[in-house]
């Protein structure tokens, strides 16, 4: 076999790097002396030696680790900052025969992604995590990382890390305490002996995954000459003489387990899934509404619930979404809390679609429910022509200019709720008003969603059902008067 035809986990030409033009087609992003290059080399060699490069999926997050995408001729997914282990689990469970590698830096894994790596390690599903620890944020400018040493200067600790910043995090030791983790080892790259150990550790973590035995975690102490302000040679000495003293090298955990991961590849064919559903369904489902509300829109109805924190807009929106899903429609609920939950306007967008919601936001809703004046002022003018506005007339006295044909229903939600003994049900009053004003679903659609939501609070159900009826009656009275 000639060199040109040997299996290789690397691209022969880095076309993804600035389109591979000039030197960039054959050079990497990494700074001189950076440890990522060696870690890449050992990972690529191990994949080829084990014969799994063709079924490998690399998951790279934010940070210098993301550049891996440019060089490995394998499957690759770019994950959000810190979320690589969660994405890796998704790949492994969706395709159990794949070999999944989560390749992360210390800022990414030990800071924003700490919850994800702990969950993945505790779960114990066979994936391989390569953790590059250079004790600092690299790509984003040299800020302090959870692994930054005491006294070490960084962009955010210009006088050095001190006790008020907390002590450096020993990630491998922490991962080793989790029952799901099978193999944990810390390695370095500063001389040939340590490089051989790093290569062997990576190979072992991959082999454990191939055999379906368990979760493997390899930490590699890596040089970062740029942000350490050192030469490549000084960086190697720093790892050996300083970093290694804080993060001792060696095997932290190595358990013997029998192969256990033998999942069948799940079916992703929608037609086959539908066939299974049809064969297991004894009787076709019956829906209360019986039809899509085409009188509001042929395909997709948008609703917006808005008010101050505590008005119940979010809960009301979620109940509409659940009621619509129970009716067999596609429905989405997107809440917006933010600082507005302390006052002003917070809102939730709901879509109810005949087939599929294409965009969950509702910048121009068909229906608006406003619990306070700022919400009505802000969103009232955005309601589509011919739409409907329901507002709490017990606190709102003025209606802004609306688009042509928008129907307005003042309903004293707060007052009706207080008459029932609890202002907390004013959002339920609004649901009755929405149904009476728009006929978006069916009375029983909303009441069923209410009953399911209050399954553990049965004492609250009677007052909520009555609140719903009061909302219906308030709008029906207005409609009767108009005719």
TIMIMAR-160332 format. One record per residue (C-alpha): z, y, x; residue in three letters. Coordinates in pm, whole numbers, padded with zeros to 5 digits, always signed. Each point is the difference from the previous one (the first is absolute). Last residue first. Example, Ala and Ser with C-alpha at 12.3 -4.5 7.8 and 13.67 -1.06 7.14 Angstrom:
% residues 2
+00714-00106+01367SER+00066-00344-00137ALA
END
This chain:
% residues 483
+01784+04163-07627UNK+00181+00194+00272UNK+00333-00072-00171UNK-00065-00373+00010UNK-00086+00019+00371UNK+00315+00197+00074UNK+00219-00245-00190UNK-00166-00291+00179UNK+00086+00164+00331UNK+00372+00024-00070UNK+00006-00342-00167UNK-00138-00177+00306UNK+00250+00171+00229UNK+00286-00091-00235UNK-00122-00362-00001UNK+00017-00017+00380UNK+00351+00145-00003UNK+00100-00266-00254UNK-00130-00273+00229UNK+00186+00159+00290UNK+00325+00022-00197UNK-00027-00365-00103UNK-00087-00123+00355UNK+00284+00153+00200UNK+00246-00280-00077UNK-00256-00252+00124UNK+00024+00126+00355UNK-00122-00302+00197UNK-00313-00046-00213UNK-00045+00377-00009UNK-00340+00000+00172UNK-00121-00293-00212UNK+00111+00167-00320UNK-00164+00329+00096UNK-00328-00170+00088UNK+00010-00175-00338UNK+00067+00332-00174UNK-00294+00161+00176UNK-00251-00268-00095UNK+00165-00033-00343UNK-00100+00356-00081UNK-00356-00069+00107UNK-00219+00127+00287UNK-00150+00347+00059UNK+00038+00104-00361UNK-00009+00361+00121UNK+00255+00211-00186UNK+00212-00280-00147UNK-00002-00198+00326UNK+00083+00302+00214UNK+00276+00113-00237UNK+00162-00341+00007UNK-00010+00011+00379UNK+00146+00352+00000UNK+00306-00114-00195UNK+00048-00263+00273UNK+00002+00281+00256UNK+00268+00175-00206UNK+00215-00313+00030UNK+00227+00138+00272UNK+00117+00284-00227UNK+00250-00240-00154UNK+00170+00017-00338UNK-00290-00054-00235UNK+00001+00370-00093UNK-00015+00070+00372UNK-00323-00200+00025UNK-00157+00191-00288UNK+00091+00328+00169UNK-00139-00108+00339UNK-00327-00123-00144UNK-00060+00302-00223UNK-00370-00085-00050UNK-00270+00267+00026UNK-00335-00176-00043UNK-00308+00180+00132UNK-00356-00120-00041UNK-00245+00102+00273UNK-00329+00103-00164UNK-00104+00252+00263UNK+00211+00012+00311UNK+00354+00133-00003UNK+00151+00346+00034UNK+00370-00033+00068UNK+00252-00112-00265UNK+00324+00193-00040UNK+00341-00102-00137UNK+00088-00305+00212UNK+00357-00134-00002UNK+00037-00159-00347UNK-00377-00002-00033UNK-00029-00293+00237UNK-00376-00025+00048UNK-00279-00228-00116UNK-00347+00108+00110UNK-00310-00179-00124UNK-00361-00024+00114UNK-00310+00143-00164UNK-00093+00190+00315UNK+00174-00170+00297UNK+00352+00103+00092UNK+00005+00213+00318UNK+00120+00320-00174UNK+00322-00177-00107UNK+00082-00123+00352UNK+00173+00293+00170UNK+00120+00202-00298UNK+00112-00313-00185UNK+00186-00130+00303UNK+00162+00336+00070UNK+00112+00018-00366UNK+00186-00331-00012UNK-00040-00350-00142UNK-00380-00008+00001UNK-00198-00300-00130UNK-00368+00036+00078UNK-00280-00215-00144UNK-00368-00019+00095UNK+00094+00077+00357UNK-00198+00214+00244UNK+00156-00049+00347UNK+00100-00356-00095UNK+00034-00200+00321UNK-00035-00379-00012UNK-00372-00014+00084UNK-00231-00287-00099UNK+00219-00154-00266UNK-00170-00320-00108UNK-00127-00153-00326UNK+00111+00187-00310UNK+00207+00240+00204UNK+00344+00154-00060UNK+00084+00255+00266UNK+00342+00156+00053UNK+00097+00296+00217UNK+00365+00086+00059UNK+00155+00342+00038UNK+00256+00217+00170UNK+00023+00367-00083UNK+00263+00260+00078UNK+00342-00140+00088UNK+00163-00253+00230UNK-00276-00255-00066UNK-00240+00264+00131UNK+00104-00086+00355UNK-00238-00297-00011UNK-00029-00211-00311UNK-00359-00074-00089UNK-00044-00332-00178UNK-00330-00191-00020UNK-00023-00249-00288UNK-00305-00221-00044UNK-00147-00194-00293UNK-00259-00272-00048UNK+00001-00109-00361UNK+00126-00329-00144UNK+00237+00148-00257UNK+00301-00084+00217UNK-00165+00208+00272UNK-00013+00295-00239UNK+00368-00034-00094UNK+00096-00022+00366UNK-00191+00318+00082UNK+00144+00187-00299UNK+00349-00110+00107UNK-00063+00125+00354UNK-00103+00341-00129UNK+00314+00027-00213UNK+00217-00094+00296UNK-00162+00258+00227UNK+00024+00278-00259UNK+00368-00072-00062UNK+00119+00361-00006UNK+00242-00069+00285UNK-00198+00189+00263UNK-00207+00267-00172UNK-00304-00075-00212UNK-00342-00161-00006UNK-00169-00299-00162UNK-00375-00023+00055UNK-00240-00226-00186UNK-00351-00116+00088UNK-00210-00223-00228UNK-00279-00205+00160UNK-00308-00171-00146UNK-00137+00157-00316UNK+00255+00278-00019UNK+00244+00123-00265UNK-00170-00152-00305UNK-00072-00298+00225UNK+00366-00098-00024UNK-00059-00365+00107UNK+00042-00252-00278UNK+00243-00252-00148UNK+00301+00223+00051UNK+00246-00286-00046UNK-00177-00247+00225UNK-00037-00372-00051UNK-00042-00227+00298UNK-00244-00291-00026UNK+00172-00331-00063UNK+00080-00283+00238UNK-00074+00193+00319UNK-00006-00235+00296UNK-00377-00061-00012UNK-00077+00369-00049UNK+00221+00111+00287UNK-00150-00257+00234UNK-00351+00111-00094UNK+00096+00362+00061UNK+00121-00089+00348UNK-00323-00186+00066UNK-00207+00303-00103UNK+00214+00237+00207UNK-00056-00204+00320UNK+00299+00074+00225UNK+00144-00351+00004UNK+00301-00044+00224UNK-00037-00185+00330UNK+00233-00295-00012UNK+00334+00054+00168UNK+00121-00235+00273UNK+00269+00196+00187UNK+00266-00257+00084UNK-00058-00120+00355UNK+00333-00132+00135UNK+00233+00244+00164UNK+00150+00034+00347UNK+00164+00336+00061UNK-00063+00248+00279UNK+00194+00325-00004UNK+00055+00275+00257UNK-00231-00143+00266UNK-00006+00223+00305UNK+00007+00356+00122UNK+00300+00228-00032UNK-00058+00328-00192UNK+00238+00259+00146UNK-00027-00119+00361UNK-00367-00082-00058UNK-00076+00364-00074UNK+00153+00129+00324UNK-00091-00197+00313UNK-00289-00216-00115UNK-00149+00231-00264UNK+00047+00302+00228UNK-00161-00182+00291UNK-00309-00066-00209UNK-00004+00365-00107UNK+00028+00121+00360UNK-00307-00205+00091UNK-00200+00140-00295UNK+00103+00354+00092UNK+00274+00168-00197UNK+00049+00265-00268UNK+00158-00249-00243UNK-00242+00114-00267UNK-00310-00062+00208UNK+00126-00294+00205UNK+00077-00216-00306UNK+00087-00347+00134UNK+00070-00286-00236UNK+00300-00217-00073UNK-00156-00276-00211UNK+00180-00137-00306UNK-00134-00329-00136UNK+00092-00107-00352UNK-00100-00335-00153UNK+00055-00098-00365UNK-00022-00369-00081UNK-00123-00357+00032UNK-00350+00003-00150UNK-00154-00161+00307UNK-00234+00295+00052UNK+00293+00238-00044UNK+00210-00176+00262UNK-00306+00002+00228UNK-00038+00376-00039UNK+00359+00067+00101UNK-00037-00241+00291UNK-00315+00168+00129UNK+00163+00341-00015UNK+00300-00133+00193UNK-00219-00167+00261UNK-00198+00321+00059UNK+00322+00199+00033UNK+00141-00255+00245UNK-00316+00017+00211UNK+00025+00380-00003UNK+00363-00018+00114UNK-00093-00204+00306UNK-00296+00222+00078UNK+00202+00317+00008UNK+00096+00292-00229UNK-00113-00154-00331UNK+00320-00075-00192UNK+00130-00258-00247UNK+00246-00030-00288UNK+00003-00321-00204UNK+00063-00088-00365UNK-00088-00334-00164UNK+00100-00131-00342UNK+00071+00311-00206UNK+00085-00087-00360UNK+00376-00013+00056UNK+00022+00357+00124UNK+00230+00054+00298UNK-00296-00028+00240UNK-00163+00307-00156UNK+00302+00211+00102UNK+00000-00132+00356UNK-00372+00068+00026UNK+00041+00354-00135UNK+00270+00127+00231UNK+00017+00358-00130UNK+00095+00273+00244UNK+00330+00175-00087UNK+00025+00284-00248UNK-00145+00350+00021UNK+00349+00150-00001UNK+00080-00224+00296UNK-00257+00181+00220UNK-00372-00038+00065UNK-00116+00239+00268UNK-00010+00376+00030UNK-00352+00028-00145UNK+00088-00249-00277UNK-00284+00053-00250UNK-00285+00006+00253UNK+00183-00260+00208UNK+00267-00016+00267UNK+00188-00321+00062UNK+00378+00046+00026UNK+00069-00312-00204UNK-00319-00204-00021UNK-00268+00036-00269UNK-00014-00316-00214UNK+00030+00174-00339UNK-00278+00233+00118UNK+00035+00352+00138UNK-00324+00198-00017UNK-00282-00038+00253UNK-00291+00162-00179UNK-00126-00200-00296UNK-00185-00270+00193UNK+00293-00110+00213UNK+00333+00008-00181UNK+00255-00108+00261UNK+00191-00299+00135UNK-00312-00182+00127UNK+00057-00297-00230UNK-00315-00184-00109UNK+00091-00249-00274UNK-00244-00287-00049UNK+00076-00166-00334UNK-00138-00345-00083UNK-00005-00127-00360UNK+00150-00319-00136UNK+00195+00097-00314UNK+00364+00047+00100UNK+00110+00213-00294UNK+00273+00150+00219UNK-00255+00105+00261UNK-00232+00156-00258UNK+00285+00187-00172UNK+00138+00132+00328UNK-00348+00106+00115UNK-00067+00188-00325UNK+00337+00176-00017UNK-00035+00125+00359UNK-00350+00138-00048UNK+00078+00372+00018UNK+00214-00045+00310UNK+00006-00332+00185UNK-00356-00113-00069UNK-00194+00328+00026UNK+00200+00171+00271UNK+00026-00325+00195UNK-00369-00085-00007UNK-00168-00260-00216UNK-00242-00295+00001UNK+00035-00217-00311UNK-00200-00315+00069UNK-00125-00226-00278UNK-00160-00338+00059UNK-00186-00090-00317UNK+00038-00338-00170UNK+00246+00140-00256UNK-00260+00247-00138UNK+00158+00216-00270UNK+00351-00085+00121UNK-00083+00080+00362UNK-00193+00317-00078UNK+00273+00138-00226UNK+00266-00088+00256UNK-00194+00196+00261UNK-00020+00300-00233UNK+00379-00004-00037UNK+00043-00041+00376UNK-00241+00292+00066UNK+00179+00250-00222UNK+00148+00222+00268UNK-00258+00277-00034UNK-00270-00116-00242UNK-00191-00312+00096UNK-00344-00030+00159UNK-00133-00349-00059UNK-00195-00201+00254UNK-00193-00325+00014UNK-00088-00093+00353UNK-00223+00137+00276UNK+00287+00197+00147UNK-00079+00328+00179UNK-00023+00295-00237UNK+00256-00123-00252UNK+00265-00022+00275UNK-00003+00379-00003UNK+00260-00007-00277UNK+00268-00111+00242UNK+00005+00350+00148UNK+00171+00112-00319UNK-00061-00074-00368UNK-00030-00364-00106UNK-00200-00297+00133UNK-00042-00330-00180UNK-00213-00254+00184UNK-00155-00283-00200UNK-00086-00319+00183UNK-00231-00271-00134UNK-00275+00023+00263UNK+00249+00059+00284UNK+00176-00327-00075UNK-00099-00225+00290UNK+00344-00012+00160UNK-00144+00109+00334UNK-00203+00269-00177UNK+00297+00148-00184UNK+00216-00018+00313UNK-00258+00185+00208UNK-00027+00280-00256UNK+00378+00040-00022UNK+00034+00002+00378UNK-00269+00266+00039UNK+00133+00218-00283UNK+00348-00004+00154UNK-00155+00091+00335UNK-00182+00298-00150UNK+00300+00113-00206UNK+00214+00036+00310UNK-00125+00348+00090UNK-00061+00054+00372UNK-00299+00227-00049UNK+00002+00134-00359UNK-00144-00221-00273UNK-00309+00085-00198UNK-00204-00285+00143UNK-00316-00013+00207UNK-00333-00187-00036UNK-00181+00176-00285UNK+00191+00315+00078UNK-00185+00024+00332UNK-00318+00110-00174UNK-00020-00032-00378UNK+00189-00280-00168UNK-00011+00164-00342UNK+00298+00219+00100UNK+00198-00323+00054UNK-00119-00234-00279UNK-00289-00114+00217UNK+00240-00133+00263UNK-00238-00241+00175UNK+00088-00362+00077UNK+00238+00004-00294UNK+00321-00175+00091UNK+00122-00336-00133UNK-00236-00178+00236UNK-00166-00338-00012UNK-00222-00051+00301UNK-00369+00072-00061UNK-00053+00284+00249UNK+00208-00174+00267UNK-00231-00298-00008UNK+00101-00335-00144UNK
END
